[in-house]
Amino acid sequence: FELIIVDDGSTDGTRAIAERYACRDDRIHVLWLERNGGGGRARDIAILHARGPLIAVMDADDLSLPTRLEKQVCFLQAHPDVGVVGTHAMYVDEHSSTIWERRYWLEDAAIRKHIFLACPLCIGSCMMRKDAVIRAGMHNAAYQHAEDYELFFRLGRVTRFANIGEILYQYRVH
């Protein structure tokens, strides 16, 4: 296990806080970018620095439930043909009050059938095989604000998708 924190040009003291945690735990690595380059760029930098074969994505203001990573690792071990596994998500406000729950399609065929209508995975809830993301070509900066969605289309060329039918992620909406 390693935790890679990419400080994407913050100006609020985030870097110092992250570095304090990194000093206490050698599994935490902090990467600092001088200026904000967007979520896709930050994710790609983290992916390239990651030593492990599985990548779990999460934004700083969201929350993963305690069993999320364990369940996703077990799922990917049991399904070697799946390269991306997400979960259902609870969308919450700045006070962590529920706004709505989002349930996603579970199996590859249904995810592929609906990908043209709406994003069939919550990127923040996804665990992905590092090699699949690299084979797909990583994030494309030309699709700012939709770079994860566009990446899913390219991932579909190299791997299969799934979602675990549980809410294991809280996505914060501001």
Number of C-alpha atoms within 10 A of each C-alpha: 9 13 16 20 21 23 19 20 16 14 10 8 8 13 19 11 10 19 16 12 14 17 11 9 12 10 12 17 20 18 17 17 15 11 11 13 13 14 19 20 19 20 22 18 16 20 23 11 12 17 12 11 11 20 23 21 18 19 16 11 11 17 18 17 10 10 10 20 17 9 15 24 17 10 16 19 11 10 13 11 12 20 23 28 27 30 28 23 23 21 18 19 14 11 8 15 11 15 13 11 14 14 18 23 21 20 16 18 12 14 21 19 11 13 15 10 8 9 18 24 27 21 21 21 29 24 23 25 20 21 15 22 22 14 13 18 13 23 24 15 15 9 13 15 12 15 18 22 19 16 18 23 15 17 22 18 11 15 20 20 24 26 25 21 15 16 19 21 24 23 25 20 13 8
